[in-house]
Amino acid sequence: MPPPNPTKEKVSGTKGKDVPVGLEETNHNHNSTTTSIVDRLPLSVQPYMRLARLDKPIGTMLLLWPCYWSTAIAADPGHWPDPKLLGLFTIGSFVMRGAGCTINDMWDADFDRHVERTKSRPLASRELSMTQATAFLAAQLSVGLGVLLSLPHMEFCFMVGAASLPLVVAYPLMKRYTNWPQLVLGMTFNWGALMGWAATHGSLMDGLSIVGPLYASGITWTLVYDTLYAHQDKRDDEKLGLKSTALYFGDEYTKPILYGFSALTFTNWMVAGYNAAGLGQLVLDDTTTAIVAAP
């Protein structure tokens, strides 16, 4: 992997919060465990780790939780989820979240230089070149592919996993064209809600009544937390001609709309759990039987 440009100095970031892929600041001076680990790595490696947001693990957890939910809910009743599968999803979430961050920063480097919160990112500050980022992205995607090919029901999981790649690539561009980039982020970040079931059962059709609501709940959950976060960038976004749900909803309507999305999130979580317990299927079977038996 090419070393970073030694002639470029690091630019200090500004204080902020840990958030999902492509949206968190890159100030790596926080007094946190992950930041201190990154700062102890060789200087030639540190920019790559910050490009992958290794010092901002909350985004990885937001990507990982839907994988865990789906894997746990797909397990046989009374049994723990497969620990090997959980381990593979953990590795995959770290790697693919990092790949998403790399893609995001490659698309947005010119914009990031004009935003206070993001101007210190390795590509925006020119600490890394596009060539170096491309080589790093190739390595990340290779590891991600290795994880995908290690999942049970490999062929089916490969098809389901590969289907998410257009979303991963497209998401950073959405803020240029739509008021709903947070919706696309939700569709991308919660793909694990499908993958856990697919890796356990080798199919999605037998679990659509469960993973469908689970996936939908993750999307609305993402709309809530990412719209809140987008409010801190709305002035810079507006100047740069970028779009977001924060700008689209405005200060007046953000709260009521997010209350609605929160209600949808909890509703879909409950529907997924209800159906996973077999209660929803029992109702469906009884209804079907009644219809068929009707004169």
Secondary structure as UniProt FT lines:
FT   TURN            6..7
FT   TURN            21..23
FT   HELIX           33..40
FT   TURN            43..45
FT   HELIX           46..51
FT   TURN            52..55
FT   HELIX           58..74
FT   TURN            77..78
FT   HELIX           83..112
FT   TURN            113..114
FT   TURN            116..120
FT   TURN            122..126
FT   HELIX           130..150
FT   HELIX           154..162
FT   TURN            163..164
FT   HELIX           165..177
FT   HELIX           181..189
FT   TURN            190..191
FT   HELIX           192..201
FT   HELIX           205..207
FT   HELIX           208..230
FT   HELIX           231..233
FT   HELIX           234..240
FT   HELIX           245..276
FT   TURN            277..278
FT   HELIX           279..293
//
